[in-house]
């Protein structure tokens, strides 16, 4: 199998890629990452 040349990304890298995540439900920027999901700490909405 051929590799695409990408290096594996760490969880820290992925979490810090988009620091401007905003909840589409309440507009809060207080986004947390837990159990492999991003969610809004204010209203609890799970984000993509």
N, C-alpha and C positions, 0 to 999 in steps of 0.2 A: 504494500500500500504506500502510495506517495504522500509525503507530508506537504502541507501548504506553505511551510516556511514560517508560520506564526509560532511565536513562543507562547507557552501557557501563561494565562493571566491569573494573578493572585486575587483573592477575595478583596484585599485592600485596594488593589488597582481598580477593580470593578466598582467598588463602593465609592471611590473618589472620582470616578469619571464624570459624573453629572451632579455636581454639587448644587445645581439650581433646580432640582426636582420640586415641583409644586403640586399639591393635591388638587385634582380637578373638581372635587366635591366642595371643599371649604376654602381653598386658596392658601392653606398653611404650607410653610416651607419646613416644618418640623417633621421630616421624613426619617424613618428608622428602617434598618435592615435586620430581619430576623427570620429564621426558618426558611431561608432561601427566597424570601419575598421582601419587597419594599412596601411599607405601609405608613399611613399618616398617623402620627401619635395623637393628633387632636380629635379626628373623627373616626379613625380605624379603617378607612378605605384602603384596600390592597391595590397597589399600583403595578403597572406592567414593568 
